[in-house]
């Protein structure tokens, strides 16, 4: 399996790197981080916190844009260009194709997150916040886990829907995923069994992305506990396996004729 998955992953990584949108997003994110340095005289000694808040938020949102808008095109591009016929004429399984595409985009995201993380670290060192510079990487790791989950979500929608609709649905999952805990609490206070059941279903079915949120705490100089990191990593891994399983099952049934 690795003989086919690895070449597909590497080819996907190369294609994504050649996509100009990735460079634009990374440059823009680094500009956002750099602009935070210019706020040094306006933050009353809190420039480190400001840089971490802006930098991690920029990293998350631009990473999500990459995961969604590149992720939804991974499958559709191959179908539109009719290259799937040449791919599947070789000894390549559809499951290997999906997994290879997913891993290739995750590798691209890892590179982009690393670049933005290094830029954020350099910005903190520039303003003298050495403690924050050393403590932000666990929060960056949590962001990367969230991006991996969102890539899986985008892959699922891309196997049966158009790129525009897939992007919209993926973005809705991202928004709701950050609000699922609040929505569940709201359903419990409304007093309606129907609303409670609906919000509970949303909470358990959609990814709980609030598990990967640690931006505010990181800006305060805190680091997540090993238990939190381990639980978040396990949750992400299990959810990704389920998402890829769904994507493979849907893609197996697609007819390209």
Beta strands, then each sheet from edge to edge (+ up, - down):
end
